[in-house]
């Protein structure tokens, strides 16, 4: 059901950034169990451009069977416009943020690149007090990813990447290495690990050193000049937010009984070698969770955790935002603002 029109960015086909169209479309309504949010900002995340590209990096049997046109985007911050009759806890005018329908809508778009977004109430949380919509929109997917890897998984859904449930490990007094520490997930993982009492080693390019030390990193390694896996040993946990073909290279940096957590597990790793070394290798799929966002909102509100925004673009310039996002060297998050 829709009530009038709005401006979203939509896909009518898969391809490069230029296939994103800023155009008129039906405005959604709040179905039972939902809240309609008038968006002020929407965050960009890797699944957005993977979807835009048709998930070509996935095995053919995992690729989407789309129903075009579709609206990509999961992360949104805005103001409650309407509340379904069966929803409690949210009121007209509330400032809220959310990661929308993920991974349920992984292959067909969750609708956040739009002026209005209908959101299941359990996925929604009040926006952190004291930060604006741009920074709030930059948080949900990256923050929930770091949270569910490091703090609390928060669900019992089957794990698509392994046969066992992912389990975060205690961080107090431990040494944690974050690879890709300047990215969306990485810079938040550094801060959450520090909050939990860990000593943090951040791996990123040299231009990010000052920022990451300001965010709490105890040690910094410039991957462009130094192979982190060759100079680090006996760490308790590696959170690899980069992944790729060489993601097994950190196995020998982890102490026996430690763990290697893979944010992007689509690559080869020698599990027999990991077992011989006594290293647990684990991954998980981030899931929408309003209760976790509400808990994390307190950390965002009091400054314990900060969202770093690399740049902003108006929704009408979404193609250029995607070009920037896929060019690399992003510090924190890219955020779309509603025109």
DAGIGI-V618783 format. One record per residue. N is the residue number from 1. RES is the residue in one small letter. PSI is psi in whole degrees, 0 to 359 (999 if undefined). Layout:
N|RES|PSI  N|RES|PSI
//
This chain:
1|x|141  2|x|158  3|x|86  4|x|199  5|x|168  6|x|176  7|x|111  8|x|177  9|x|123  10|x|159  11|x|132  12|x|353  13|x|164  14|x|152  15|x|205  16|x|183  17|x|331  18|x|348  19|x|350  20|x|127  21|x|127  22|x|114  23|x|173  24|x|147  25|x|162  26|x|140  27|x|134  28|x|166  29|x|166  30|x|106  31|x|170  32|x|134  33|x|5  34|x|165  35|x|134  36|x|126  37|x|130  38|x|110  39|x|142  40|x|333  41|x|154  42|x|132  43|x|148  44|x|144  45|x|156  46|x|319  47|x|338  48|x|312  49|x|338  50|x|316  51|x|312  52|x|325  53|x|359  54|x|19  55|x|45  56|x|340  57|x|346  58|x|158  59|x|147  60|x|324  61|x|346  62|x|353  63|x|153  64|x|151  65|x|86  66|x|158  67|x|93  68|x|154  69|x|156  70|x|155  71|x|114  72|x|181  73|x|138  74|x|330  75|x|129  76|x|148  77|x|136  78|x|205  79|x|137  80|x|124  81|x|327  82|x|150  83|x|129  84|x|153  85|x|332  86|x|6  87|x|134  88|x|154  89|x|350  90|x|145  91|x|158  92|x|134  93|x|350  94|x|140  95|x|126  96|x|164  97|x|161  98|x|158  99|x|121  100|x|122  101|x|53  102|x|132  103|x|12  104|x|322  105|x|27  106|x|319  107|x|356  108|x|7  109|x|134  110|x|355  111|x|15  112|x|342  113|x|65  114|x|161  115|x|334  116|x|139  117|x|128  118|x|131  119|x|130  120|x|132  121|x|322  122|x|348  123|x|356  124|x|149  125|x|156  126|x|137  127|x|139  128|x|135  129|x|137  130|x|354  131|x|152  132|x|176  133|x|327  134|x|311  135|x|326  136|x|321  137|x|336  138|x|351  139|x|313  140|x|300  141|x|314  142|x|318  143|x|317  144|x|325  145|x|308  146|x|320  147|x|313  148|x|335  149|x|319  150|x|330  151|x|299  152|x|127  153|x|310  154|x|9  155|x|167  156|x|24  157|x|152  158|x|144  159|x|118  160|x|347  161|x|348  162|x|166  163|x|346  164|x|161  165|x|135  166|x|137  167|x|117  168|x|157  169|x|153  170|x|138  171|x|345  172|x|122  173|x|4  174|x|163  175|x|125  176|x|128  177|x|128  178|x|114  179|x|132  180|x|40  181|x|344  182|x|353  183|x|185  184|x|306  185|x|316  186|x|313  187|x|333  188|x|325  189|x|320  190|x|314  191|x|321  192|x|320  193|x|319  194|x|318  195|x|323  196|x|6  197|x|20  198|x|157  199|x|128  200|x|130  201|x|121  202|x|132  203|x|120  204|x|186  205|x|162  206|x|328  207|x|345  208|x|0  209|x|311  210|x|317  211|x|312  212|x|326  213|x|323  214|x|329  215|x|355  216|x|358  217|x|133  218|x|332  219|x|145  220|x|137  221|x|125  222|x|108  223|x|343  224|x|343  225|x|342  226|x|131  227|x|110  228|x|321  229|x|344  230|x|344  231|x|355  232|x|140  233|x|159  234|x|35  235|x|155  236|x|328  237|x|135  238|x|123  239|x|108  240|x|104  241|x|9  242|x|305  243|x|212  244|x|190  245|x|333  246|x|29  247|x|348  248|x|356  249|x|341  250|x|356  251|x|319  252|x|353  253|x|349  254|x|138  255|x|157  256|x|132  257|x|354  258|x|191  259|x|150  260|x|113  261|x|128  262|x|110  263|x|321  264|x|95  265|x|5  266|x|80  267|x|177  268|x|137  269|x|140  270|x|98  271|x|332  272|x|320  273|x|318  274|x|318  275|x|319  276|x|321  277|x|350  278|x|31  279|x|127  280|x|126  281|x|126  282|x|153  283|x|171  284|x|167  285|x|120  286|x|143  287|x|147  288|x|140  289|x|99  290|x|325  291|x|320  292|x|322  293|x|325  294|x|320  295|x|316  296|x|334  297|x|328  298|x|323  299|x|324  300|x|323  301|x|323  302|x|3  303|x|4  304|x|323  305|x|132  306|x|139  307|x|123  308|x|124  309|x|118  310|x|313  311|x|162  312|x|152  313|x|144  314|x|150  315|x|325  316|x|343  317|x|32  318|x|327  319|x|319  320|x|326  321|x|319  322|x|323  323|x|316  324|x|317  325|x|324  326|x|2  327|x|346  328|x|177  329|x|37  330|x|136  331|x|103  332|x|230  333|x|153  334|x|137  335|x|138  336|x|140  337|x|145  338|x|135  339|x|999
//
